[in-house]
Amino acid sequence: MDTQNLIDMANRIGDFFESMPDHEEALAGVADHIRRFWEPRMRRALLAALDEAPDANGIVLSDFVREALVGHREELTPAAASTA
């Protein structure tokens, strides 16, 4: 998984939603977009990057995207795969 590409994509999503007048709605929009359109392994990799040093991958999450991920982490975290 190319973490730098995921961070870049998340930042572009954040750029779109950040222009919304309602800050909380914009944060929810980022999280909802990522939850709905990114597969679980992409979300896991992005959340893992969030937990690393801010500049560990060369491309840094924007403050706005970081706020969205932190505030909506529970809904963004994929459910554990069942072993049934």
Phi, psi and omega in degrees: 000127180276096184298321180299320178294319179298317179296318179298315179297317179298319179296323178293321176298315178300320178302319180294309186285334183297338180283352180292145182290329180267111186300313182295321177295323179294317177299316178296325179297318177299310182297318181295318179299313181295318180297318185280325189250350179258136178289159185306319182292331176292318179294319177300315181295320179293317179293326176295320178296326178298325182279345179281176175302142187307326183245023184298331184256005179088323177253125187261138173298138176293156179301323181295314179293319178302316179298318179295317181293317180294316183289338184236024185302317183302314181285340179274339182286120180296147176294148178296140180292137179280149181251030183281000000 
